């Protein structure tokens, strides 16, 4: 079944050692766990930590340089909103890669990565409502969602293109191919 990995505790000692050696192992019900999955899940958690840190009061708008021209104020606003979209788009990629979909489960992985990214975007804005000099805004969640849905759309286009090389490059490897035939 498709499920989120909840740490090494769900694995046997043999499976843990196999993963640490860089080998693929199998959980119950045929679910594969590869070292790549762990790498991408750790990347997603670290990225969430970075987002959390960047939304702390140290990075509040009052610490930004005051622009004397309206142009710089507009530019600052545009850059901040694009950063919202980009940071949550990147999170969506990390989550999608961490779910390591089998060829028939790309849609599920995409859906879960979108839902988890949206939930984190909403929780991040909620967190900001408690940070001095910050405020949680629903419009910021919309900018986050724009980045999330843009990445989900790109993933969908990638898998509709039937380009095995592009799919392998995005996933790192295709699960069904033998080791010597994998594209990078």
Helices and strands as residue ranges (DSSP letters): G 8-10, H 13-20, E 25-26, G 28-30, E 32-33, H 35-54, G 57-59, G 61-63, H 70-98, G 103-105, H 106-128, H 138-160, H 164-171, G 179-181
